[in-house]
């Protein structure tokens, strides 16, 4: 069973930066897109950013201009560069891979905590 492993979370002051990484423990065939989601306490999980195999990206409105998603398709790895962090960015961040081979497969990481202090 392939697992996604996130790293790079931590505690940072407002205005600071963090870079999250997410690597697959094995090979995932047929990846269509990779992305990042986050869940703050008491809130639902929400989309942060996604990137397709072809490199097209989407961002949540409140992270546009501050966060950048990128990927290494050969390594099934996705990154999230987070700049100008705000206290409201505090959440558990989860990576997500979607693959399509005859049927749709979805993979989730275990999450990494990002805490932004004011």
C-alpha atoms as a printed R data frame, in Angstrom:
    type eleno elety resid chain resno       x      y       z
1   ATOM     1    CA   UNK     A     1   0.000  0.000   0.000
2   ATOM     2    CA   UNK     A     2   1.535  3.273  -1.123
3   ATOM     3    CA   UNK     A     3   1.592  6.006   1.495
4   ATOM     4    CA   UNK     A     4   2.089  9.740   1.218
5   ATOM     5    CA   UNK     A     5   4.467 11.282   3.717
6   ATOM     6    CA   UNK     A     6   4.428 15.010   4.381
7   ATOM     7    CA   UNK     A     7   7.261 16.982   5.919
8   ATOM     8    CA   UNK     A     8   8.223 20.594   6.526
9   ATOM     9    CA   UNK     A     9   5.532 21.733   8.924
10  ATOM    10    CA   UNK     A    10   6.303 23.586  12.116
11  ATOM    11    CA   UNK     A    11   5.959 26.799  14.067
12  ATOM    12    CA   UNK     A    12   6.691 30.111  12.386
13  ATOM    13    CA   UNK     A    13   5.999 33.757  13.135
14  ATOM    14    CA   UNK     A    14   3.570 35.739  11.050
15  ATOM    15    CA   UNK     A    15   5.232 36.931   7.882
16  ATOM    16    CA   UNK     A    16   7.551 33.951   7.785
17  ATOM    17    CA   UNK     A    17   7.850 31.097   5.315
18  ATOM    18    CA   UNK     A    18   7.650 27.321   5.284
19  ATOM    19    CA   UNK     A    19   8.048 24.734   2.548
20  ATOM    20    CA   UNK     A    20   6.023 21.560   2.716
21  ATOM    21    CA   UNK     A    21   6.972 18.405   0.855
22  ATOM    22    CA   UNK     A    22   4.977 15.271   0.156
23  ATOM    23    CA   UNK     A    23   6.555 12.117  -1.186
24  ATOM    24    CA   UNK     A    24   5.014  8.780  -2.018
25  ATOM    25    CA   UNK     A    25   6.481  5.709  -0.356
26  ATOM    26    CA   UNK     A    26   6.212  3.819  -3.628
27  ATOM    27    CA   UNK     A    27   5.288  4.301  -7.259
28  ATOM    28    CA   UNK     A    28   1.827  5.592  -8.066
29  ATOM    29    CA   UNK     A    29   0.866  5.047 -11.688
30  ATOM    30    CA   UNK     A    30  -1.556  7.230 -13.580
31  ATOM    31    CA   UNK     A    31  -1.346 10.329 -11.418
32  ATOM    32    CA   UNK     A    32  -3.638 13.048 -12.740
33  ATOM    33    CA   UNK     A    33  -3.141 15.664 -10.069
34  ATOM    34    CA   UNK     A    34  -1.527 16.374  -6.732
35  ATOM    35    CA   UNK     A    35  -2.566 18.888  -4.163
36  ATOM    36    CA   UNK     A    36  -2.632 20.303  -0.682
37  ATOM    37    CA   UNK     A    37  -5.588 20.668   1.658
38  ATOM    38    CA   UNK     A    38  -5.769 22.006   5.185
39  ATOM    39    CA   UNK     A    39  -8.010 21.658   8.185
40  ATOM    40    CA   UNK     A    40  -8.097 24.134  11.033
41  ATOM    41    CA   UNK     A    41  -9.613 23.216  14.415
42  ATOM    42    CA   UNK     A    42 -13.393 23.187  14.245
43  ATOM    43    CA   UNK     A    43 -13.435 23.678  10.495
44  ATOM    44    CA   UNK     A    44 -13.860 21.456   7.489
45  ATOM    45    CA   UNK     A    45 -10.949 20.389   5.339
46  ATOM    46    CA   UNK     A    46 -10.455 22.864   2.519
47  ATOM    47    CA   UNK     A    47  -8.526 23.010  -0.710
48  ATOM    48    CA   UNK     A    48  -5.320 25.025  -0.667
49  ATOM    49    CA   UNK     A    49  -3.771 24.322  -4.065
50  ATOM    50    CA   UNK     A    50  -3.616 21.689  -6.776
51  ATOM    51    CA   UNK     A    51  -1.339 20.952  -9.717
52  ATOM    52    CA   UNK     A    52  -2.090 18.655 -12.631
53  ATOM    53    CA   UNK     A    53   0.371 16.348 -14.321
54  ATOM    54    CA   UNK     A    54   0.555 18.934 -17.092
55  ATOM    55    CA   UNK     A    55   1.463 21.701 -14.662
56  ATOM    56    CA   UNK     A    56  -1.824 23.602 -14.419
57  ATOM    57    CA   UNK     A    57  -2.367 25.045 -10.970
58  ATOM    58    CA   UNK     A    58  -5.295 26.233  -8.898
59  ATOM    59    CA   UNK     A    59  -5.250 28.103  -5.603
60  ATOM    60    CA   UNK     A    60  -7.697 29.039  -2.921
61  ATOM    61    CA   UNK     A    61  -8.372 32.761  -3.044
62  ATOM    62    CA   UNK     A    62  -6.852 33.464   0.359
63  ATOM    63    CA   UNK     A    63  -3.471 31.954  -0.549
64  ATOM    64    CA   UNK     A    64  -3.070 33.360  -4.062
65  ATOM    65    CA   UNK     A    65   0.112 35.355  -4.351
66  ATOM    66    CA   UNK     A    66   1.518 33.891  -1.133
67  ATOM    67    CA   UNK     A    67   1.657 30.123  -1.734
68  ATOM    68    CA   UNK     A    68   3.204 28.293  -4.676
69  ATOM    69    CA   UNK     A    69   2.596 24.654  -5.508
70  ATOM    70    CA   UNK     A    70   5.088 22.675  -7.566
71  ATOM    71    CA   UNK     A    71   5.787 19.050  -8.329
72  ATOM    72    CA   UNK     A    72   8.345 16.544  -9.473
73  ATOM    73    CA   UNK     A    73   6.308 14.097 -11.515
74  ATOM    74    CA   UNK     A    74   9.163 11.619 -11.844
75  ATOM    75    CA   UNK     A    75   9.270 11.316  -8.068
76  ATOM    76    CA   UNK     A    76   5.518 11.676  -7.433
77  ATOM    77    CA   UNK     A    77   6.431 14.500  -5.093
78  ATOM    78    CA   UNK     A    78   4.541 17.715  -4.514
79  ATOM    79    CA   UNK     A    79   5.710 20.843  -2.717
80  ATOM    80    CA   UNK     A    80   4.005 23.862  -1.207
81  ATOM    81    CA   UNK     A    81   6.052 27.012  -0.691
82  ATOM    82    CA   UNK     A    82   4.239 29.212   1.796
83  ATOM    83    CA   UNK     A    83   5.314 32.839   2.161
84  ATOM    84    CA   UNK     A    84   3.884 35.759   4.105
85  ATOM    85    CA   UNK     A    85   2.217 33.347   6.482
86  ATOM    86    CA   UNK     A    86  -0.671 34.575   8.607
87  ATOM    87    CA   UNK     A    87  -2.082 33.224  11.877
88  ATOM    88    CA   UNK     A    88  -5.200 32.154   9.962
89  ATOM    89    CA   UNK     A    89  -3.015 29.776   7.921
90  ATOM    90    CA   UNK     A    90  -2.623 27.666  11.055
91  ATOM    91    CA   UNK     A    91  -3.942 24.190  10.301
92  ATOM    92    CA   UNK     A    92  -3.009 20.603   9.630
93  ATOM    93    CA   UNK     A    93  -1.934 20.398   6.004
94  ATOM    94    CA   UNK     A    94  -2.624 17.220   4.022
95  ATOM    95    CA   UNK     A    95  -1.278 16.222   0.645
96  ATOM    96    CA   UNK     A    96  -3.440 14.442  -1.864
97  ATOM    97    CA   UNK     A    97  -2.722 12.477  -5.032
98  ATOM    98    CA   UNK     A    98  -5.382 11.460  -7.544
99  ATOM    99    CA   UNK     A    99  -4.668  8.696 -10.019
100 ATOM   100    CA   UNK     A   100  -6.802  7.322 -12.805
101 ATOM   101    CA   UNK     A   101  -6.202  3.821 -14.161
102 ATOM   102    CA   UNK     A   102  -9.500  2.266 -15.230
103 ATOM   103    CA   UNK     A   103 -10.877  3.761 -12.039
104 ATOM   104    CA   UNK     A   104 -10.133  6.701  -9.773
105 ATOM   105    CA   UNK     A   105  -7.742  6.281  -6.868
106 ATOM   106    CA   UNK     A   106  -7.201  8.882  -4.172
107 ATOM   107    CA   UNK     A   107  -4.333  8.963  -1.693
108 ATOM   108    CA   UNK     A   108  -3.942 11.098   1.429
109 ATOM   109    CA   UNK     A   109  -1.029 11.836   3.675
110 ATOM   110    CA   UNK     A   110  -1.229 11.765   7.457
111 ATOM   111    CA   UNK     A   111  -0.979 15.541   7.757
112 ATOM   112    CA   UNK     A   112   1.625 17.970   9.031
113 ATOM   113    CA   UNK     A   113   0.926 20.750  11.504
114 ATOM   114    CA   UNK     A   114   1.588 24.341  10.516
115 ATOM   115    CA   UNK     A   115   1.293 26.901  13.292
116 ATOM   116    CA   UNK     A   116   1.696 30.618  12.633
117 ATOM   117    CA   UNK     A   117   2.099 32.814  15.675
118 ATOM   118    CA   UNK     A   118   1.113 36.477  15.712
